[in-house]
Amino acid sequence: MSQKPSIPKGTRDFGQQEMAERNYIFDTIKSVFRTFGYSQIDTPAMENLSTLLGKYGEEGDKLLFRILNSGDAFGKVDFDAYKDSEGAVNSVALSKEVCEKGLRYDLTVPFARYVVQHQNEISFPFKRFQIQPVWRADRPQKGRYREFYQCDVDVIGSKSQVNELELVQIVDRVFGLLGINVLVKINNRKVLTGFAEISGFPDKVVDITVAIDKLDKIGLDAVEEEMRAKGLTDGAIAVIEQILKLSGTTSEKIAAMRSLMNGGSASGLVSETGLKGLDELEELFGLIEAAGVSRPVEIDLSLARGLNYYTGAIFEVKALDFAIGSICGGGRYDNLTGVFGLPDMSGVGISFGADRIYDVLKGLDKFPKDLKSSTTLLFANMGPAEMRYILPVAKALRERGVAVEVYPDSTKLKKQFDYADRKCIPFLSITGENEIQAGKVNIKNLVSGEQEAFDKADTESIMEFLK
């Protein structure tokens, strides 16, 4: 029996219509990236596991897709060495021996690896963008896929917060062009470090950050319970809760936080790191105001973002009119290249989640209506003689950049009309014996019904009609 075809859970096929819509997203984003001086690079789909492991935290490492070594990967494995006292095999440890490569989890770590490998070939600050798929062994659900595209833009080799401002401006421009109402949320990882320090648990910053990052999903009570399970006292949790419940304008939140970080909390502890983070936030919001960013931007002290490599500003973008997770996010990383042998190379970047943006545009019916076909003109096939007559016309139009199809089979006109209709091709040429004798090409606008005959060699007039 034949096998019923299927695709892995968490992946999707995209047909002609979907690809036209996805390319609309990619082309819009690329155009904005380029106006800010960013250039495109590509990196391999697979990386050495040594490059990927340890960069995304313990939870991130669990989501890495590992690639089994080619050949007899298990042939020389000593399985007894991976068994515990009860005889169970430690599969995580075993996978490190039989899997040396993995599919990339994001585009930032491969970018850092690229910068270190090519540091003598590029100029700093280095501004690059990448639009490529990434893979995560996550549980598929609405808005979350195992294979999805990221559209990353990063600048590395500069600590100036003008770079952070540019990322906010890029977000503002991209979503303005796409017609999506968004809210940009900003925090700073130094402020989160300050949370841990003034709570009296500076060694628990990762645990606190991971818990806070789930606030929108599980609520404050569950976050506090998770921190309690990680060893934080009720007093420490009370300090963090006081911060998370702050309200008011950006300047009011920063002022209140400054008081708490400077000994004003119940613990009386001071965090110089937290105060530095507040200085950076104040500077960044001042730049945003001066630049006249039109999308709403707010400080969100609960924003954590789980990736361990962030060290400064962190960003997250939410769609206001459509229920879905964040559609864009990123932040500053001060030493990501250090693990590859190039220390003190600060960078900042942001990633647009193309698949979630697609879902938002689809759900809000925001795609332009003229994306339904990449073809402008279809030449009907009226027979062998007519085919030879219209081929030079099709060639001349293609050379001028017009998307032209020639129907391959000489069949009923209704079938050819139906083909044009299904593909939403706006123009159809039915050129028969009479047109050949007159040296003409007949073209009909299938939308308006307007029809006109042109001299076969008059490419300019044909192109004007097709506009």
N, C-alpha and C positions, 0 to 999 in steps of 0.2 A: 504493500500500500504506500501511496505517496505521503510524504510528511507535510503536515500543514505548516506553512511558513509563519514565522513570528519574529519579533525583535525583543531584546532584553528589557525587563521592567526598568523604568526610569529613562528610557531613550525614546526618540520620536523620529518618524519619517516626515519629510517636508516635500510636498509636491510643487508644481510650477507656481501656483498662486502663493503658497507660503514662502517660497524662495524669493519671489518678487517683493513680498512684504518684509522679509528678513533683510534683504539687500537694501531696502529703503532705510531700515534702522542703521545698518552698518555704514552705508554711504553718508547718512546724516552725521553720525558720530565721527567718522573719518574726516569729514569736511571741517568740523569744528576743531578737532585735534590739530589739523594742519594750520589753521589760522592762528594758533598759539605757538607755532614753531616746532611741533613734535613730528618726528620721523618714524616710519614703521620698520620693525624687525620681526622675525619669526624664530622660534626655537622648537626643538623636536617634541613630539607628543610624549615620548618616554624619556625619563631621566634616570641616572643611577640612583638607587634607593638611598645611598649615602648622602646624596644631594638633598633629598626630600625629607628624610626622617629627622625628627627633632625640631622642625621649623614651625610646626602648627600646633604644638602642644600634644598631650597624651590623647585627647579626644580626636584631634585632627589626624594623628598617625594611624588611628584605627580605621579611618576612612580612605586610606590610600589603596588604590588598586595595584596589586603586585603582579609582575609578569614572571611566569615560571621560566627558568633558564632553559635554553634550547637543548635538544639531545636528551640523554637519560639523566634528568635532573636529580632523581632520587637514587641513582645507581650506587654511588659511593657514600651515601648517608648512613651514619651509625645511629640508628633509631634509638638504641638503648641510652645513648647520651642525652636524649631529649625526653626521657621518661622520668616521672616523679616517683615517689615511694610507693604509690598505688598502681604504677604501670601505665598511667595516662600520659600521652604525648603532649608536650608543650608546643602547640602548633605555631604560636607567634615566634618563638625562638627558632623553630625549624624553618619557617618561611624565610628567615634571613640568610640561611645557607642555600636554599634552592631558588631564591628570587633575588637577583642582583639589580633588577631594574623595576621601575614602576611608572604608571601613567601620572602625568603632572596633576597636582591638586589645585594649583592656581598658576598664574603667570608671573607673580612677583618673585618667588624663589628662583625659577629659571632665569628671570631677568638679572637677579643678583649674580648668579653663576656666570651669565653671559658677560656682565660688566667686568668681573674679575678676569675671565679668560681673554677678553679683548681690550683690556685697559690701555694698552699701548696704541690702539687703533682708533680710539674715540676721544672726542673733546669734552671736557667737563666745564660746566654742568651739562650732563647728557640727558636730552629730552627724547623719550621714545614712546611709541604706542604699539600694542599688539592686539590683534583680534583673532583669537584661536579657541578651540574647544578645550575644556578641562574635564576631569573625571573625579567623582567622589562616590565611595561605596556607602551612600546614604540610603535611608528608607524613603522611597518615592512617595510624594504626596503633592497636593496642589501647589504649584509654584516651585517645587523642589525636584530636581532631576539628577540622575547619575551621570549623564553626559550633557553638558551645556556650554555655551559660548560665553567668554568674558571679553570685554573690550577695555583693556587696561591702558592707562596713561600715567607715566612716572617721570620724575626728574630726579637725578641723583648727582651728588657732588656740590650741593648748596644747602645751607641751613636757613636761608632767608624765608620768612613767612610770606613773601610775595608769591612763592611757589604754591603755598596752601591757598592763597587768594585766587590764583589762576585756576586751580582745580574747582573751586566754588563757582568761578565765572564760567568754566567749561560746562559744569552741571547746569547752571542757569541757562546757557545758550542752547545746549542739546535738548533739554526738556521744553524750552520755549519753542524750538523748531518742530518738535514732535507733538506739541499741543497737549502735554501732560502736566497737570497741576501737581507740584511736589512740595514737600517740606524737607529742608536740609537740616539735619541734626549734627551738632559738633560737640565733642568733648576733648579731653586731653589725658593721655595715659599717665602723665606725671601727677595729675589730680587724683587719679585712681590709686596711684602709689601712696599719695597723701592720705587717702581713706584708710589704708592699712596702717600707716605710721601713727596717725592720731587715734586710731582704735586700740593701739598698743600691740598690734600683731604685724609688724613689718615683714615677717617671713611668710605671711599668708596672702600676699598680694595676688598671686595667681589664683588661689582658691576663691578669694573675694571677687576678683574680676570675672572668673568663669560663672560664678553664681549670679552676679549683677547682670551679666549679659543675657540672662534668661528672664529678666523681670517682666518684659512684655508678654512672654509666653506662659509663665507659671504663676505670676503674681508675687507680691511682697512677702506674704506669709511663707510661701514655699521657698523663696530665696533665703529668707532668714533661717529656715529649717536646714537648708543645705549648708549655710555657713556654720550653723551650730554643729552639724555633723562633721565639719572639717576642723572643729576644735576651738572656734571662737566663743568667747563668753557672752552672756547676755548684755553686759556693759559695753563690750566692743560692738555688738550688733546694734545696740541703741544709738551709738555714735554714728554708725553708717546709716541707720534708718533716718536720723535727723537730717543728714545730707540729702538722701534720696527724696525727702518730702519737701525740700526747699521749693518755693514758688516765686513768681515775680518776673520782671524783665531780666534781660541778660546782665545788665550792669548791676541790678539788685542781687541776682544770684552770685555773681562774682564777688561783690562786696561781702555778702553773708558768708561765702566760702572762705574769703580771706580772713575773716574774723575767726572762723572755726579752725583753720589751718595754723593760725597764729596763737593758739593756746586757748581759744574761746569755747572749745567743746567740753563735754563733761569730763574727759580725761585730762584736760589741761596740757596735752602734748602739742608740740610744734612740729610742722613738716616743711622743711625748706624746699624739698622736691615739689610738694603740692603747691607752695607759693610760686615757684618757678612756672609750673603749669598754668596757674591763674594769670601770671604775667603774659604768657604766650597767648592765652585765650583772649585777653583784653586787647592785645596788639592786633590779633587776627580779626576780631570783630570790628575794630576801628578801621582796618583796611577794607573790609567788606562794605561798611557804611560809606566810605569815601569812594569806592568803585561803583556804587549805585546798582548793586545786585538786585534784580527784580523778584526772584523767587524768595519766599519766606525762609529765613535762616534763624535757628534758635540754638541755645546751649541746652544740652540734655545731660545732666550729671549722672544719669543711670546708664548712658551709652558706654559700653565697654568694648565690644568687638573681641572675639575670643582668640584671635591670632596672637601668639606670644611675641612676635617680632616688632610690634608697634611700640614706640617710645614717646611720641608727642601727640600732636593733633590727630583725632580720629573722626571720620565722617560716616554718616549714613543718610540715605535718601529714601523717603517714603512717598508713594503715590497717595494723593489725598482723596481721589474719587473712585478708587478701586481697591478692594480688600485683597492684599497680597503682602508678602514679606518685603524686606528692603530690596530696592531695585538698583541700588548703587551704593558702594561703600569703599572705604580705604583709610589711609593714615600715614603718619610719619614714622620712619624706621631709621635709627641712627647708626646701626652697625650690622645690618643684615649681611653685607659683604665680608664682614670680619671672619665669619666661620669658613670662608673660602680663601682667606689669606690676605684680604685687603681691608684693614681696620679703618675706623673713623671716616667712613664714606656715607654721609647722611643722605637720605632720599625721602621722597614723599610721593604717594600715588593714589589713584582711585580707580575702581573697576565698575563698569556698567554691565549689569546682568542682562544680556541681550534677550534671553529666553523669557525672563519675567517682564521685561519691557514689551516684548511681543504679546504676551498674554494681556497686559494692560491695554495696549493699543487695540487688540482684537476685542476685548471685553467692552471697551468704550466706543468701538466703531470709529476709530480715529485714523485708520489708514486711508490715504488718498484713493479716490475711486478709479484713477487712471493707472493703477498698478496691475491691472488684471492681465495684461499681455505685454510681452516684450516686443511683439511684432506690430509694425505700423501698417504694412501693406501686404495683402495676399494676392498673388497672381493666380487666377483660376486656370486650370489645365483644360484647354478646349481641343487638344489633339496635337499630333507631332509637329505639324507645320506651325501652328500657333505657338507651341513651346519654343521652337527655334527662334521665332520672331521676338518673343518677350525676354529671353535669357539675357541679351545685351542690355536691355533696359534695367533689369534687376541688378545686373553687375554694376552699371553706372550709378544707380541709387545707393547700393551698398558701399561703393567707394566714397560716397559723400556722407556716409554715416547713418543712412536710413536702414532700419530693421525690416528686411523683406523676406517673405517666404514664397516659394513656388510650390503649388499643390502637386505632389508627385504623380498622381494617377489621373488619367482621363476618365472621369466618371460623371454621374449625374450632377448637375449644378446644385440641386438641393443639398446634396451631401457636402459639397464644397462650401455652400452658404452656412450650413449647420456647423461645419468645422470653424469657420470664421466667428460665428456667434458664440460657440463654446469657449473659444480662446479670447473673446472680446477684442478681436482685431478690428480696428475702426474703418479701414479702407480695403476695398476689393476691386481688382481689375478684371473685367471680363472682356478680353480682346479676341475677337474672332476674325473670320475671313474678310468681312467688310472693313474692319479697322486696318487689317494688313494691306488691303488694296489702297486705302487712303493714307497709309503711312502714319496712322494714329495709334494712341494708347488710350483706352477708356478706363476711367477710375471713378468709383462711386464711394461717397461718404456714407457708411452704413448707419451712422448715428442721425445725421440730418436729412439723408436722402438725396443730397445734392450730387449731381453727376456731371462729368466734363470729359471731353476728348482732347488730348494733347498730341502735338507732334512727337514722334518717337524719340527724337534727339533733344527735345526741349526739357532737359533734366531740371533746369532752374524753375520753370513754371510748375512742373510736377511736384517738386519739393515745397513750393509755396502753397500749393493746394493741400498738401499733407500736413501742414502746420496746424 
